[in-house]
């Protein structure tokens, strides 16, 4: 059985024990913190390897990374 399949089973078992909105919110918080920690570790590794630095992060702060959409005429008749 793959790790992905094992993870699915673990999640299903956890979900079977959610009996209230408070449980659901706590579960969602746990999952969010799990992925936040993984993201922080990845960013720390990039920093330690010199891939990113303070200048990179400042540059990210000024970027506008919006999805480009084709312009359309909203006032068509």
PDB file of N, CA, C and O in Angstrom, chain B, residues numbered from 101:
ATOM      1  N   UNK B 101       0.855  -1.175   0.000  1.00  0.00           N
ATOM      2  CA  UNK B 101       0.000   0.000   0.000  1.00  0.00           C
ATOM      3  C   UNK B 101       0.902   1.239   0.000  1.00  0.00           C
ATOM      4  O   UNK B 101       1.877   1.303   0.749  1.00  0.00           O
ATOM      5  N   UNK B 102       0.573   2.216  -0.838  1.00  0.00           N
ATOM      6  CA  UNK B 102       1.391   3.427  -0.943  1.00  0.00           C
ATOM      7  C   UNK B 102       1.128   4.366   0.245  1.00  0.00           C
ATOM      8  O   UNK B 102       0.132   4.233   0.956  1.00  0.00           O
ATOM      9  N   UNK B 103       2.040   5.304   0.432  1.00  0.00           N
ATOM     10  CA  UNK B 103       1.846   6.290   1.492  1.00  0.00           C
ATOM     11  C   UNK B 103       0.596   7.116   1.247  1.00  0.00           C
ATOM     12  O   UNK B 103      -0.095   7.503   2.189  1.00  0.00           O
ATOM     13  N   UNK B 104       0.311   7.381   0.000  1.00  0.00           N
ATOM     14  CA  UNK B 104      -0.899   8.138  -0.333  1.00  0.00           C
ATOM     15  C   UNK B 104      -2.151   7.371   0.080  1.00  0.00           C
ATOM     16  O   UNK B 104      -3.085   7.947   0.637  1.00  0.00           O
ATOM     17  N   UNK B 105      -2.162   6.088  -0.194  1.00  0.00           N
ATOM     18  CA  UNK B 105      -3.313   5.268   0.188  1.00  0.00           C
ATOM     19  C   UNK B 105      -3.432   5.173   1.707  1.00  0.00           C
ATOM     20  O   UNK B 105      -4.535   5.226   2.251  1.00  0.00           O
ATOM     21  N   UNK B 106      -2.291   5.033   2.392  1.00  0.00           N
ATOM     22  CA  UNK B 106      -2.311   5.006   3.857  1.00  0.00           C
ATOM     23  C   UNK B 106      -2.830   6.328   4.418  1.00  0.00           C
ATOM     24  O   UNK B 106      -3.582   6.349   5.392  1.00  0.00           O
ATOM     25  N   UNK B 107      -2.418   7.430   3.792  1.00  0.00           N
ATOM     26  CA  UNK B 107      -2.883   8.752   4.236  1.00  0.00           C
ATOM     27  C   UNK B 107      -4.388   8.871   4.065  1.00  0.00           C
ATOM     28  O   UNK B 107      -5.072   9.416   4.931  1.00  0.00           O
ATOM     29  N   UNK B 108      -4.909   8.363   2.953  1.00  0.00           N
ATOM     30  CA  UNK B 108      -6.355   8.389   2.731  1.00  0.00           C
ATOM     31  C   UNK B 108      -7.096   7.643   3.849  1.00  0.00           C
ATOM     32  O   UNK B 108      -8.106   8.118   4.367  1.00  0.00           O
ATOM     33  N   UNK B 109      -6.579   6.485   4.201  1.00  0.00           N
ATOM     34  CA  UNK B 109      -7.215   5.702   5.266  1.00  0.00           C
ATOM     35  C   UNK B 109      -7.163   6.440   6.603  1.00  0.00           C
ATOM     36  O   UNK B 109      -8.144   6.460   7.347  1.00  0.00           O
ATOM     37  N   UNK B 110      -6.023   7.041   6.901  1.00  0.00           N
ATOM     38  CA  UNK B 110      -5.895   7.797   8.148  1.00  0.00           C
ATOM     39  C   UNK B 110      -6.872   8.965   8.182  1.00  0.00           C
ATOM     40  O   UNK B 110      -7.499   9.231   9.208  1.00  0.00           O
ATOM     41  N   UNK B 111      -6.997   9.658   7.059  1.00  0.00           N
ATOM     42  CA  UNK B 111      -7.937  10.781   6.993  1.00  0.00           C
ATOM     43  C   UNK B 111      -9.377  10.303   7.164  1.00  0.00           C
ATOM     44  O   UNK B 111     -10.164  10.928   7.876  1.00  0.00           O
ATOM     45  N   UNK B 112      -9.710   9.214   6.521  1.00  0.00           N
ATOM     46  CA  UNK B 112     -11.066   8.684   6.669  1.00  0.00           C
ATOM     47  C   UNK B 112     -11.356   8.299   8.116  1.00  0.00           C
ATOM     48  O   UNK B 112     -12.446   8.561   8.624  1.00  0.00           O
ATOM     49  N   UNK B 113     -10.385   7.681   8.776  1.00  0.00           N
ATOM     50  CA  UNK B 113     -10.563   7.335  10.186  1.00  0.00           C
ATOM     51  C   UNK B 113     -10.742   8.584  11.032  1.00  0.00           C
ATOM     52  O   UNK B 113     -11.589   8.618  11.924  1.00  0.00           O
ATOM     53  N   UNK B 114      -9.948   9.607  10.755  1.00  0.00           N
ATOM     54  CA  UNK B 114     -10.064  10.859  11.512  1.00  0.00           C
ATOM     55  C   UNK B 114     -11.424  11.508  11.262  1.00  0.00           C
ATOM     56  O   UNK B 114     -12.075  11.984  12.191  1.00  0.00           O
ATOM     57  N   UNK B 115     -11.841  11.522  10.003  1.00  0.00           N
ATOM     58  CA  UNK B 115     -13.116  12.151   9.664  1.00  0.00           C
ATOM     59  C   UNK B 115     -14.300  11.435  10.309  1.00  0.00           C
ATOM     60  O   UNK B 115     -15.313  12.063  10.619  1.00  0.00           O
ATOM     61  N   UNK B 116     -14.179  10.146  10.509  1.00  0.00           N
ATOM     62  CA  UNK B 116     -15.265   9.392  11.153  1.00  0.00           C
ATOM     63  C   UNK B 116     -15.467   9.803  12.608  1.00  0.00           C
ATOM     64  O   UNK B 116     -16.517   9.529  13.189  1.00  0.00           O
ATOM     65  N   UNK B 117     -14.475  10.454  13.196  1.00  0.00           N
ATOM     66  CA  UNK B 117     -14.567  10.881  14.595  1.00  0.00           C
ATOM     67  C   UNK B 117     -14.949  12.348  14.753  1.00  0.00           C
ATOM     68  O   UNK B 117     -14.948  12.874  15.866  1.00  0.00           O
ATOM     69  N   UNK B 118     -15.270  12.997  13.664  1.00  0.00           N
ATOM     70  CA  UNK B 118     -15.703  14.398  13.728  1.00  0.00           C
ATOM     71  C   UNK B 118     -17.210  14.405  13.904  1.00  0.00           C
ATOM     72  O   UNK B 118     -17.965  13.983  13.027  1.00  0.00           O
ATOM     73  N   UNK B 119     -17.629  14.899  15.071  1.00  0.00           N
ATOM     74  CA  UNK B 119     -19.050  14.845  15.418  1.00  0.00           C
ATOM     75  C   UNK B 119     -19.686  16.202  15.644  1.00  0.00           C
ATOM     76  O   UNK B 119     -20.862  16.291  15.996  1.00  0.00           O
ATOM     77  N   UNK B 120     -18.913  17.259  15.443  1.00  0.00           N
ATOM     78  CA  UNK B 120     -19.474  18.592  15.676  1.00  0.00           C
ATOM     79  C   UNK B 120     -18.719  19.603  14.832  1.00  0.00           C
ATOM     80  O   UNK B 120     -17.666  19.306  14.268  1.00  0.00           O
ATOM     81  N   UNK B 121     -19.273  20.793  14.758  1.00  0.00           N
ATOM     82  CA  UNK B 121     -18.611  21.879  14.044  1.00  0.00           C
ATOM     83  C   UNK B 121     -17.285  22.231  14.717  1.00  0.00           C
ATOM     84  O   UNK B 121     -16.309  22.565  14.045  1.00  0.00           O
ATOM     85  N   UNK B 122     -17.257  22.153  16.046  1.00  0.00           N
ATOM     86  CA  UNK B 122     -16.017  22.440  16.775  1.00  0.00           C
ATOM     87  C   UNK B 122     -14.936  21.416  16.414  1.00  0.00           C
ATOM     88  O   UNK B 122     -13.777  21.785  16.222  1.00  0.00           O
ATOM     89  N   UNK B 123     -15.304  20.141  16.320  1.00  0.00           N
ATOM     90  CA  UNK B 123     -14.352  19.106  15.899  1.00  0.00           C
ATOM     91  C   UNK B 123     -13.841  19.389  14.494  1.00  0.00           C
ATOM     92  O   UNK B 123     -12.644  19.285  14.227  1.00  0.00           O
ATOM     93  N   UNK B 124     -14.754  19.747  13.598  1.00  0.00           N
ATOM     94  CA  UNK B 124     -14.378  20.033  12.219  1.00  0.00           C
ATOM     95  C   UNK B 124     -13.403  21.205  12.162  1.00  0.00           C
ATOM     96  O   UNK B 124     -12.398  21.148  11.454  1.00  0.00           O
ATOM     97  N   UNK B 125     -13.702  22.261  12.906  1.00  0.00           N
ATOM     98  CA  UNK B 125     -12.814  23.428  12.920  1.00  0.00           C
ATOM     99  C   UNK B 125     -11.439  23.074  13.476  1.00  0.00           C
ATOM    100  O   UNK B 125     -10.420  23.543  12.970  1.00  0.00           O
ATOM    101  N   UNK B 126     -11.413  22.250  14.511  1.00  0.00           N
ATOM    102  CA  UNK B 126     -10.136  21.823  15.087  1.00  0.00           C
ATOM    103  C   UNK B 126      -9.347  20.989  14.077  1.00  0.00           C
ATOM    104  O   UNK B 126      -8.134  21.151  13.950  1.00  0.00           O
ATOM    105  N   UNK B 127     -10.029  20.104  13.364  1.00  0.00           N
ATOM    106  CA  UNK B 127      -9.378  19.280  12.350  1.00  0.00           C
ATOM    107  C   UNK B 127      -8.809  20.149  11.233  1.00  0.00           C
ATOM    108  O   UNK B 127      -7.668  19.959  10.813  1.00  0.00           O
ATOM    109  N   UNK B 128      -9.604  21.100  10.754  1.00  0.00           N
ATOM    110  CA  UNK B 128      -9.145  21.996   9.694  1.00  0.00           C
ATOM    111  C   UNK B 128      -7.931  22.798  10.149  1.00  0.00           C
ATOM    112  O   UNK B 128      -7.013  23.037   9.365  1.00  0.00           O
ATOM    113  N   UNK B 129      -7.926  23.214  11.416  1.00  0.00           N
ATOM    114  CA  UNK B 129      -6.807  23.959  11.972  1.00  0.00           C
ATOM    115  C   UNK B 129      -5.544  23.088  12.008  1.00  0.00           C
ATOM    116  O   UNK B 129      -4.453  23.557  11.681  1.00  0.00           O
ATOM    117  N   UNK B 130      -5.698  21.831  12.403  1.00  0.00           N
ATOM    118  CA  UNK B 130      -4.562  20.908  12.430  1.00  0.00           C
ATOM    119  C   UNK B 130      -3.968  20.709  11.040  1.00  0.00           C
ATOM    120  O   UNK B 130      -2.748  20.717  10.874  1.00  0.00           O
ATOM    121  N   UNK B 131      -4.828  20.531  10.047  1.00  0.00           N
ATOM    122  CA  UNK B 131      -4.359  20.337   8.677  1.00  0.00           C
ATOM    123  C   UNK B 131      -3.659  21.603   8.172  1.00  0.00           C
ATOM    124  O   UNK B 131      -2.609  21.523   7.534  1.00  0.00           O
ATOM    125  N   UNK B 132      -4.235  22.754   8.454  1.00  0.00           N
ATOM    126  CA  UNK B 132      -3.623  24.020   8.029  1.00  0.00           C
ATOM    127  C   UNK B 132      -2.242  24.195   8.661  1.00  0.00           C
ATOM    128  O   UNK B 132      -1.295  24.602   7.988  1.00  0.00           O
ATOM    129  N   UNK B 133      -2.129  23.887   9.950  1.00  0.00           N
ATOM    130  CA  UNK B 133      -0.833  24.013  10.623  1.00  0.00           C
ATOM    131  C   UNK B 133       0.186  23.014  10.066  1.00  0.00           C
ATOM    132  O   UNK B 133       1.369  23.332   9.946  1.00  0.00           O
ATOM    133  N   UNK B 134      -0.270  21.827   9.733  1.00  0.00           N
ATOM    134  CA  UNK B 134       0.617  20.822   9.146  1.00  0.00           C
ATOM    135  C   UNK B 134       1.248  21.355   7.863  1.00  0.00           C
ATOM    136  O   UNK B 134       2.465  21.286   7.691  1.00  0.00           O
ATOM    137  N   UNK B 135       0.415  21.891   6.955  1.00  0.00           N
ATOM    138  CA  UNK B 135       0.941  22.382   5.689  1.00  0.00           C
ATOM    139  C   UNK B 135       1.735  23.676   5.867  1.00  0.00           C
ATOM    140  O   UNK B 135       2.684  23.921   5.122  1.00  0.00           O
ATOM    141  N   UNK B 136       1.366  24.494   6.828  1.00  0.00           N
ATOM    142  CA  UNK B 136       2.144  25.711   7.104  1.00  0.00           C
ATOM    143  C   UNK B 136       3.554  25.353   7.569  1.00  0.00           C
ATOM    144  O   UNK B 136       4.524  25.990   7.157  1.00  0.00           O
ATOM    145  N   UNK B 137       3.669  24.339   8.424  1.00  0.00           N
ATOM    146  CA  UNK B 137       4.998  23.893   8.888  1.00  0.00           C
ATOM    147  C   UNK B 137       5.816  23.348   7.722  1.00  0.00           C
ATOM    148  O   UNK B 137       7.012  23.623   7.627  1.00  0.00           O
ATOM    149  N   UNK B 138       5.191  22.585   6.839  1.00  0.00           N
ATOM    150  CA  UNK B 138       5.909  22.054   5.683  1.00  0.00           C
ATOM    151  C   UNK B 138       6.389  23.187   4.775  1.00  0.00           C
ATOM    152  O   UNK B 138       7.514  23.152   4.277  1.00  0.00           O
ATOM    153  N   UNK B 139       5.548  24.177   4.564  1.00  0.00           N
ATOM    154  CA  UNK B 139       5.935  25.321   3.727  1.00  0.00           C
ATOM    155  C   UNK B 139       7.083  26.090   4.373  1.00  0.00           C
ATOM    156  O   UNK B 139       8.023  26.491   3.687  1.00  0.00           O
ATOM    157  N   UNK B 140       7.013  26.297   5.685  1.00  0.00           N
ATOM    158  CA  UNK B 140       8.073  27.017   6.385  1.00  0.00           C
ATOM    159  C   UNK B 140       9.394  26.270   6.298  1.00  0.00           C
ATOM    160  O   UNK B 140      10.439  26.892   6.108  1.00  0.00           O
ATOM    161  N   UNK B 141       9.369  24.947   6.435  1.00  0.00           N
ATOM    162  CA  UNK B 141      10.592  24.143   6.309  1.00  0.00           C
ATOM    163  C   UNK B 141      11.179  24.279   4.907  1.00  0.00           C
ATOM    164  O   UNK B 141      12.395  24.393   4.748  1.00  0.00           O
ATOM    165  N   UNK B 142      10.322  24.267   3.895  1.00  0.00           N
ATOM    166  CA  UNK B 142      10.795  24.392   2.513  1.00  0.00           C
ATOM    167  C   UNK B 142      11.416  25.764   2.277  1.00  0.00           C
ATOM    168  O   UNK B 142      12.454  25.876   1.624  1.00  0.00           O
ATOM    169  N   UNK B 143      10.788  26.799   2.804  1.00  0.00           N
ATOM    170  CA  UNK B 143      11.327  28.155   2.657  1.00  0.00           C
ATOM    171  C   UNK B 143      12.648  28.286   3.402  1.00  0.00           C
ATOM    172  O   UNK B 143      13.593  28.888   2.893  1.00  0.00           O
ATOM    173  N   UNK B 144      12.716  27.721   4.616  1.00  0.00           N
ATOM    174  CA  UNK B 144      13.968  27.749   5.380  1.00  0.00           C
ATOM    175  C   UNK B 144      15.088  27.055   4.617  1.00  0.00           C
ATOM    176  O   UNK B 144      16.224  27.530   4.620  1.00  0.00           O
ATOM    177  N   UNK B 145      14.783  25.938   3.963  1.00  0.00           N
ATOM    178  CA  UNK B 145      15.794  25.217   3.190  1.00  0.00           C
ATOM    179  C   UNK B 145      16.277  26.070   2.016  1.00  0.00           C
ATOM    180  O   UNK B 145      17.476  26.118   1.741  1.00  0.00           O
ATOM    181  N   UNK B 146      15.358  26.742   1.322  1.00  0.00           N
ATOM    182  CA  UNK B 146      15.750  27.628   0.227  1.00  0.00           C
ATOM    183  C   UNK B 146      16.640  28.761   0.731  1.00  0.00           C
ATOM    184  O   UNK B 146      17.605  29.140   0.067  1.00  0.00           O
ATOM    185  N   UNK B 147      16.316  29.294   1.894  1.00  0.00           N
ATOM    186  CA  UNK B 147      17.118  30.364   2.494  1.00  0.00           C
ATOM    187  C   UNK B 147      18.523  29.836   2.832  1.00  0.00           C
ATOM    188  O   UNK B 147      19.527  30.466   2.501  1.00  0.00           O
ATOM    189  N   UNK B 148      18.576  28.685   3.489  1.00  0.00           N
ATOM    190  CA  UNK B 148      19.860  28.106   3.897  1.00  0.00           C
ATOM    191  C   UNK B 148      20.738  27.760   2.693  1.00  0.00           C
ATOM    192  O   UNK B 148      21.964  27.834   2.781  1.00  0.00           O
ATOM    193  N   UNK B 149      20.123  27.385   1.573  1.00  0.00           N
ATOM    194  CA  UNK B 149      20.867  27.039   0.369  1.00  0.00           C
ATOM    195  C   UNK B 149      21.236  28.264  -0.453  1.00  0.00           C
ATOM    196  O   UNK B 149      21.935  28.147  -1.459  1.00  0.00           O
ATOM    197  N   UNK B 150      20.771  29.443  -0.034  1.00  0.00           N
ATOM    198  CA  UNK B 150      21.084  30.675  -0.748  1.00  0.00           C
ATOM    199  C   UNK B 150      20.241  30.919  -1.980  1.00  0.00           C
ATOM    200  O   UNK B 150      20.546  31.806  -2.777  1.00  0.00           O
ATOM    201  N   UNK B 151      19.186  30.145  -2.144  1.00  0.00           N
ATOM    202  CA  UNK B 151      18.314  30.309  -3.303  1.00  0.00           C
ATOM    203  C   UNK B 151      17.488  31.588  -3.171  1.00  0.00           C
ATOM    204  O   UNK B 151      17.248  32.290  -4.154  1.00  0.00           O
ATOM    205  N   UNK B 152      17.061  31.877  -1.952  1.00  0.00           N
ATOM    206  CA  UNK B 152      16.341  33.123  -1.683  1.00  0.00           C
ATOM    207  C   UNK B 152      17.055  33.868  -0.572  1.00  0.00           C
ATOM    208  O   UNK B 152      17.778  33.281   0.233  1.00  0.00           O
ATOM    209  N   UNK B 153      16.836  35.178  -0.547  1.00  0.00           N
ATOM    210  CA  UNK B 153      17.388  36.015   0.509  1.00  0.00           C
ATOM    211  C   UNK B 153      16.413  37.162   0.774  1.00  0.00           C
ATOM    212  O   UNK B 153      15.312  37.186   0.226  1.00  0.00           O
ATOM    213  N   UNK B 154      16.813  38.086   1.595  1.00  0.00           N
ATOM    214  CA  UNK B 154      15.915  39.182   1.962  1.00  0.00           C
ATOM    215  C   UNK B 154      15.478  39.982   0.740  1.00  0.00           C
ATOM    216  O   UNK B 154      14.332  40.422   0.656  1.00  0.00           O
ATOM    217  N   UNK B 155      16.393  40.168  -0.202  1.00  0.00           N
ATOM    218  CA  UNK B 155      16.066  40.896  -1.427  1.00  0.00           C
ATOM    219  C   UNK B 155      14.980  40.175  -2.221  1.00  0.00           C
ATOM    220  O   UNK B 155      14.073  40.812  -2.756  1.00  0.00           O
ATOM    221  N   UNK B 156      15.070  38.858  -2.297  1.00  0.00           N
ATOM    222  CA  UNK B 156      14.064  38.058  -3.004  1.00  0.00           C
ATOM    223  C   UNK B 156      12.688  38.251  -2.373  1.00  0.00           C
ATOM    224  O   UNK B 156      11.694  38.446  -3.072  1.00  0.00           O
ATOM    225  N   UNK B 157      12.646  38.196  -1.055  1.00  0.00           N
ATOM    226  CA  UNK B 157      11.372  38.333  -0.353  1.00  0.00           C
ATOM    227  C   UNK B 157      10.797  39.734  -0.541  1.00  0.00           C
ATOM    228  O   UNK B 157       9.587  39.886  -0.708  1.00  0.00           O
ATOM    229  N   UNK B 158      11.648  40.757  -0.515  1.00  0.00           N
ATOM    230  CA  UNK B 158      11.173  42.122  -0.765  1.00  0.00           C
ATOM    231  C   UNK B 158      10.625  42.246  -2.179  1.00  0.00           C
ATOM    232  O   UNK B 158       9.624  42.927  -2.403  1.00  0.00           O
ATOM    233  N   UNK B 159      11.284  41.585  -3.141  1.00  0.00           N
ATOM    234  CA  UNK B 159      10.812  41.606  -4.528  1.00  0.00           C
ATOM    235  C   UNK B 159       9.432  40.948  -4.625  1.00  0.00           C
ATOM    236  O   UNK B 159       8.549  41.449  -5.321  1.00  0.00           O
ATOM    237  N   UNK B 160       9.250  39.824  -3.925  1.00  0.00           N
ATOM    238  CA  UNK B 160       7.953  39.152  -3.938  1.00  0.00           C
ATOM    239  C   UNK B 160       6.856  40.076  -3.427  1.00  0.00           C
ATOM    240  O   UNK B 160       5.728  40.045  -3.920  1.00  0.00           O
ATOM    241  N   UNK B 161       7.193  40.903  -2.433  1.00  0.00           N
ATOM    242  CA  UNK B 161       6.209  41.803  -1.847  1.00  0.00           C
ATOM    243  C   UNK B 161       5.695  42.842  -2.816  1.00  0.00           C
ATOM    244  O   UNK B 161       4.600  43.375  -2.635  1.00  0.00           O
ATOM    245  N   UNK B 162       6.481  43.140  -3.855  1.00  0.00           N
ATOM    246  CA  UNK B 162       6.059  44.172  -4.799  1.00  0.00           C
ATOM    247  C   UNK B 162       5.544  43.588  -6.112  1.00  0.00           C
ATOM    248  O   UNK B 162       5.164  44.333  -7.016  1.00  0.00           O
ATOM    249  N   UNK B 163       5.529  42.267  -6.220  1.00  0.00           N
ATOM    250  CA  UNK B 163       5.030  41.637  -7.444  1.00  0.00           C
ATOM    251  C   UNK B 163       3.510  41.571  -7.443  1.00  0.00           C
ATOM    252  O   UNK B 163       2.875  41.444  -6.396  1.00  0.00           O
ATOM    253  N   UNK B 164       2.948  41.660  -8.625  1.00  0.00           N
ATOM    254  CA  UNK B 164       1.507  41.498  -8.807  1.00  0.00           C
ATOM    255  C   UNK B 164       1.324  40.212  -9.602  1.00  0.00           C
ATOM    256  O   UNK B 164       1.413  40.212 -10.829  1.00  0.00           O
ATOM    257  N   UNK B 165       1.070  39.127  -8.897  1.00  0.00           N
ATOM    258  CA  UNK B 165       1.007  37.823  -9.543  1.00  0.00           C
ATOM    259  C   UNK B 165      -0.440  37.389  -9.743  1.00  0.00           C
ATOM    260  O   UNK B 165      -0.861  36.330  -9.277  1.00  0.00           O
ATOM    261  N   UNK B 166      -1.171  38.212 -10.430  1.00  0.00           N
ATOM    262  CA  UNK B 166      -2.568  37.905 -10.702  1.00  0.00           C
ATOM    263  C   UNK B 166      -2.668  37.071 -11.969  1.00  0.00           C
ATOM    264  O   UNK B 166      -1.815  37.158 -12.852  1.00  0.00           O
ATOM    265  N   UNK B 167      -3.691  36.283 -12.047  1.00  0.00           N
ATOM    266  CA  UNK B 167      -3.928  35.483 -13.239  1.00  0.00           C
ATOM    267  C   UNK B 167      -4.384  36.403 -14.360  1.00  0.00           C
ATOM    268  O   UNK B 167      -5.358  37.139 -14.203  1.00  0.00           O
ATOM    269  N   UNK B 168      -3.684  36.366 -15.493  1.00  0.00           N
ATOM    270  CA  UNK B 168      -4.114  37.221 -16.606  1.00  0.00           C
ATOM    271  C   UNK B 168      -5.372  36.652 -17.262  1.00  0.00           C
ATOM    272  O   UNK B 168      -5.436  35.465 -17.579  1.00  0.00           O
ATOM    273  N   UNK B 169      -6.332  37.483 -17.452  1.00  0.00           N
ATOM    274  CA  UNK B 169      -7.557  37.095 -18.127  1.00  0.00           C
ATOM    275  C   UNK B 169      -7.674  37.913 -19.402  1.00  0.00           C
ATOM    276  O   UNK B 169      -7.269  39.074 -19.442  1.00  0.00           O
ATOM    277  N   UNK B 170      -8.228  37.307 -20.440  1.00  0.00           N
ATOM    278  CA  UNK B 170      -8.409  38.092 -21.667  1.00  0.00           C
ATOM    279  C   UNK B 170      -9.391  39.227 -21.396  1.00  0.00           C
ATOM    280  O   UNK B 170     -10.397  39.057 -20.707  1.00  0.00           O
ATOM    281  N   UNK B 171      -9.075  40.367 -21.949  1.00  0.00           N
ATOM    282  CA  UNK B 171      -9.978  41.502 -21.734  1.00  0.00           C
ATOM    283  C   UNK B 171     -11.261  41.250 -22.507  1.00  0.00           C
ATOM    284  O   UNK B 171     -11.262  40.675 -23.595  1.00  0.00           O
ATOM    285  N   UNK B 172     -12.326  41.691 -21.920  1.00  0.00           N
ATOM    286  CA  UNK B 172     -13.612  41.545 -22.590  1.00  0.00           C
ATOM    287  C   UNK B 172     -14.396  42.821 -22.383  1.00  0.00           C
ATOM    288  O   UNK B 172     -14.271  43.500 -21.364  1.00  0.00           O
ATOM    289  N   UNK B 173     -15.179  43.116 -23.344  1.00  0.00           N
ATOM    290  CA  UNK B 173     -15.990  44.320 -23.308  1.00  0.00           C
ATOM    291  C   UNK B 173     -17.218  44.068 -22.454  1.00  0.00           C
ATOM    292  O   UNK B 173     -18.134  43.362 -22.875  1.00  0.00           O
ATOM    293  N   UNK B 174     -17.244  44.633 -21.268  1.00  0.00           N
ATOM    294  CA  UNK B 174     -18.351  44.415 -20.343  1.00  0.00           C
ATOM    295  C   UNK B 174     -19.575  45.255 -20.697  1.00  0.00           C
ATOM    296  O   UNK B 174     -20.666  45.027 -20.175  1.00  0.00           O
ATOM    297  N   UNK B 175     -19.388  46.218 -21.578  1.00  0.00           N
ATOM    298  CA  UNK B 175     -20.497  47.114 -21.914  1.00  0.00           C
ATOM    299  C   UNK B 175     -21.049  46.822 -23.300  1.00  0.00           C
ATOM    300  O   UNK B 175     -21.529  47.724 -23.987  1.00  0.00           O
ATOM    301  N   UNK B 176     -20.981  45.569 -23.706  1.00  0.00           N
ATOM    302  CA  UNK B 176     -21.540  45.195 -25.006  1.00  0.00           C
ATOM    303  C   UNK B 176     -23.057  45.260 -24.976  1.00  0.00           C
ATOM    304  O   UNK B 176     -23.692  44.992 -23.956  1.00  0.00           O
ATOM    305  N   UNK B 177     -23.611  45.620 -26.105  1.00  0.00           N
ATOM    306  CA  UNK B 177     -25.072  45.685 -26.212  1.00  0.00           C
ATOM    307  C   UNK B 177     -25.565  44.754 -27.252  1.00  0.00           C
ATOM    308  O   UNK B 177     -26.771  44.670 -27.485  1.00  0.00           O
TER     309      UNK B 177
END
